[in-house]
Amino acid sequence: MILNDDELRMYRDRFLCRLYRTAQGIVDRRFNRYDIFMATGIGAITDVHQATDEIVQSLQNYGFIHTIDNEQITLSMAGLAEAERVCE
């Protein structure tokens, strides 16, 4: 893992909020996980793919997103509720 627990928590929230805003609050819209990461503006990460995968895995473990394939993700209903809580 390249992200420590504090970084993972912080970046996970930023990623979820960016996905929520990009999806305009609509669940099941598909997005490229790496595009969402890049849209967060997190620039201090050297291994973007590894960091993105760690964030996506964490969000998936919480049930906040669904993965469609190696790159496509969607916001889940639980993710929508969490995003409304932390992003607004």
Backbone as CSV, one residue per row, in Angstrom:
resi,resn,N_x,N_y,N_z,CA_x,CA_y,CA_z,C_x,C_y,C_z
1,MET,0.830,-1.179,0.000,0.000,0.000,0.000,0.882,1.253,0.000
2,ILE,0.470,2.222,-0.778,1.239,3.465,-0.819,0.580,4.566,0.001
3,LEU,-0.688,4.377,0.376,-1.390,5.376,1.175,-1.486,4.902,2.620
4,ASN,-1.177,5.800,3.561,-1.384,5.434,4.956,-2.859,5.622,5.298
5,ASP,-3.259,5.245,6.498,-4.678,5.280,6.867,-5.275,6.680,6.779
6,ASP,-4.536,7.688,7.227,-5.041,9.061,7.181,-5.209,9.548,5.748
7,GLU,-4.213,9.257,4.906,-4.301,9.642,3.490,-5.462,8.934,2.812
8,LEU,-5.600,7.653,3.095,-6.675,6.878,2.480,-8.034,7.466,2.859
9,ARG,-8.221,7.797,4.106,-9.491,8.377,4.563,-9.761,9.705,3.851
10,MET,-8.762,10.564,3.813,-8.915,11.882,3.197,-9.177,11.767,1.689
11,TYR,-8.361,10.982,1.007,-8.507,10.842,-0.437,-9.778,10.081,-0.805
12,ARG,-10.180,9.138,0.052,-11.411,8.390,-0.194,-12.609,9.342,-0.213
13,ASP,-12.652,10.264,0.751,-13.749,11.243,0.786,-13.713,12.160,-0.426
14,ARG,-12.529,12.624,-0.796,-12.413,13.497,-1.975,-12.851,12.774,-3.239
15,PHE,-12.447,11.517,-3.356,-12.810,10.709,-4.518,-14.322,10.502,-4.556
16,LEU,-14.909,10.135,-3.423,-16.349,9.918,-3.365,-17.107,11.192,-3.717
17,CYS,-16.655,12.322,-3.210,-17.323,13.589,-3.510,-17.209,13.939,-4.993
18,ARG,-16.055,13.692,-5.590,-15.892,13.959,-7.019,-16.799,13.039,-7.830
19,LEU,-16.868,11.770,-7.469,-17.755,10.834,-8.168,-19.207,11.280,-8.028
20,TYR,-19.593,11.673,-6.835,-20.955,12.144,-6.566,-21.291,13.359,-7.433
21,ARG,-20.400,14.313,-7.485,-20.642,15.515,-8.281,-20.663,15.202,-9.781
22,THR,-19.767,14.355,-10.211,-19.706,13.990,-11.623,-20.960,13.219,-12.029
23,ALA,-21.421,12.345,-11.150,-22.621,11.554,-11.421,-23.890,12.372,-11.221
24,GLN,-23.741,13.578,-10.698,-24.877,14.462,-10.413,-25.896,13.774,-9.511
25,GLY,-25.358,12.967,-8.575,-26.215,12.300,-7.608,-26.998,11.128,-8.152
26,ILE,-26.681,10.698,-9.346,-27.410,9.582,-9.969,-26.589,8.303,-9.806
27,VAL,-27.182,7.308,-9.177,-26.475,6.037,-8.994,-26.446,5.260,-10.305
28,ASP,-25.515,4.377,-10.409,-25.348,3.458,-11.540,-24.861,4.096,-12.836
29,ARG,-24.476,5.382,-12.808,-23.826,5.954,-13.993,-22.368,5.511,-13.967
30,ARG,-21.869,5.061,-15.088,-20.511,4.515,-15.163,-19.481,5.601,-15.438
31,PHE,-18.361,5.482,-14.708,-17.251,6.405,-14.898,-15.933,5.648,-14.794
32,ASN,-14.928,6.185,-15.454,-13.588,5.626,-15.381,-12.960,6.045,-14.052
33,ARG,-12.516,5.073,-13.272,-11.962,5.352,-11.943,-10.756,6.284,-11.993
34,TYR,-9.930,6.168,-13.026,-8.728,6.997,-13.116,-9.075,8.435,-13.506
35,ASP,-10.114,8.598,-14.312,-10.585,9.946,-14.649,-11.120,10.654,-13.408
36,ILE,-11.856,9.920,-12.575,-12.378,10.508,-11.342,-11.222,10.904,-10.428
37,PHE,-10.230,10.032,-10.296,-9.076,10.359,-9.453,-8.386,11.626,-9.953
38,MET,-8.146,11.696,-11.249,-7.457,12.869,-11.801,-8.280,14.133,-11.583
39,ALA,-9.600,14.015,-11.619,-10.476,15.175,-11.425,-10.480,15.667,-9.984
40,THR,-10.001,14.856,-9.045,-9.951,15.297,-7.648,-8.883,16.359,-7.436
41,GLY,-7.903,16.403,-8.334,-6.830,17.377,-8.192,-5.754,16.962,-7.214
42,ILE,-5.762,15.706,-6.811,-4.724,15.205,-5.904,-3.453,15.066,-6.716
43,GLY,-2.474,15.922,-6.436,-1.275,15.935,-7.252,-0.037,15.377,-6.594
44,ALA,-0.128,15.028,-5.325,1.062,14.603,-4.587,1.351,13.108,-4.730
45,ILE,0.582,12.410,-5.521,0.722,10.962,-5.662,1.521,10.644,-6.916
46,THR,2.545,9.823,-6.754,3.366,9.466,-7.912,2.805,8.264,-8.667
47,ASP,2.251,7.299,-7.946,1.686,6.111,-8.592,0.160,6.231,-8.589
48,VAL,-0.353,6.904,-9.599,-1.780,7.212,-9.681,-2.623,5.941,-9.724
49,HIS,-2.205,4.964,-10.491,-2.995,3.739,-10.617,-3.077,2.990,-9.294
50,GLN,-1.972,2.861,-8.590,-1.975,2.160,-7.306,-2.831,2.907,-6.286
51,ALA,-2.675,4.216,-6.201,-3.465,5.011,-5.255,-4.952,4.907,-5.580
52,THR,-5.285,5.020,-6.855,-6.688,4.914,-7.272,-7.253,3.559,-6.899
53,ASP,-6.501,2.509,-7.162,-6.966,1.164,-6.846,-7.182,0.981,-5.347
54,GLU,-6.317,1.561,-4.519,-6.478,1.472,-3.068,-7.727,2.216,-2.618
55,ILE,-7.962,3.386,-3.171,-9.148,4.173,-2.827,-10.409,3.447,-3.264
56,VAL,-10.409,2.935,-4.488,-11.574,2.212,-5.011,-11.853,0.970,-4.169
57,GLN,-10.825,0.243,-3.801,-11.007,-0.958,-2.970,-11.629,-0.590,-1.626
58,SER,-11.160,0.490,-1.030,-11.703,0.938,0.244,-13.177,1.327,0.107
59,LEU,-13.501,2.099,-0.920,-14.889,2.500,-1.152,-15.777,1.296,-1.435
60,GLN,-15.233,0.344,-2.141,-15.992,-0.871,-2.441,-16.219,-1.684,-1.159
61,ASN,-15.222,-1.748,-0.288,-15.367,-2.462,0.976,-16.482,-1.868,1.835
62,TYR,-16.655,-0.566,1.759,-17.730,0.105,2.493,-19.078,0.012,1.767
63,GLY,-19.069,-0.472,0.543,-20.292,-0.582,-0.234,-20.723,0.728,-0.872
64,PHE,-19.790,1.712,-0.957,-20.122,3.022,-1.492,-20.070,3.079,-3.018
65,ILE,-19.372,2.150,-3.626,-19.302,2.088,-5.089,-19.382,0.638,-5.532
66,HIS,-19.677,0.465,-6.814,-19.623,-0.850,-7.452,-18.593,-0.760,-8.569
67,THR,-17.840,-1.823,-8.746,-16.915,-1.874,-9.873,-17.563,-2.701,-10.970
68,ILE,-17.456,-2.186,-12.189,-18.025,-2.869,-13.345,-16.973,-3.751,-14.003
69,ASP,-15.795,-3.203,-14.154,-14.653,-3.934,-14.710,-13.395,-3.319,-14.112
70,ASN,-12.264,-3.496,-14.762,-11.000,-2.987,-14.217,-10.929,-1.470,-14.136
71,GLU,-11.785,-0.764,-14.862,-11.715,0.686,-14.859,-13.026,1.377,-14.531
72,GLN,-14.160,0.759,-14.835,-15.455,1.411,-14.677,-16.024,1.207,-13.268
73,ILE,-16.542,2.294,-12.696,-17.164,2.254,-11.381,-18.496,2.990,-11.428
74,THR,-19.355,2.701,-10.454,-20.615,3.416,-10.298,-20.806,3.746,-8.824
75,LEU,-21.560,4.773,-8.570,-21.947,5.159,-7.220,-23.103,4.260,-6.782
76,SER,-23.039,3.729,-5.565,-24.122,2.893,-5.050,-25.097,3.750,-4.237
77,MET,-26.195,3.181,-3.829,-27.150,3.907,-2.982,-26.505,4.277,-1.652
78,ALA,-25.715,3.359,-1.078,-25.014,3.660,0.173,-23.993,4.781,-0.060
79,GLY,-23.351,4.760,-1.218,-22.393,5.819,-1.571,-23.075,7.159,-1.739
80,LEU,-24.258,7.138,-2.301,-25.028,8.364,-2.461,-25.353,8.971,-1.087
81,ALA,-25.803,8.140,-0.173,-26.122,8.619,1.174,-24.874,9.154,1.879
82,GLU,-23.767,8.437,1.749,-22.515,8.892,2.381,-22.023,10.183,1.750
83,ALA,-22.106,10.291,0.439,-21.669,11.500,-0.256,-22.524,12.692,0.169
84,GLU,-23.818,12.489,0.306,-24.680,13.585,0.754,-24.298,14.021,2.163
85,ARG,-23.816,13.093,2.966,-23.392,13.406,4.335,-22.061,14.155,4.381
86,VAL,-21.061,13.679,3.617,-19.714,14.257,3.731,-19.392,15.345,2.726
87,CYS,-20.152,15.421,1.652,-19.788,16.344,0.571,-20.584,17.647,0.581
88,GLU,-21.629,17.711,1.303,-22.483,18.906,1.230,-22.367,19.749,2.466
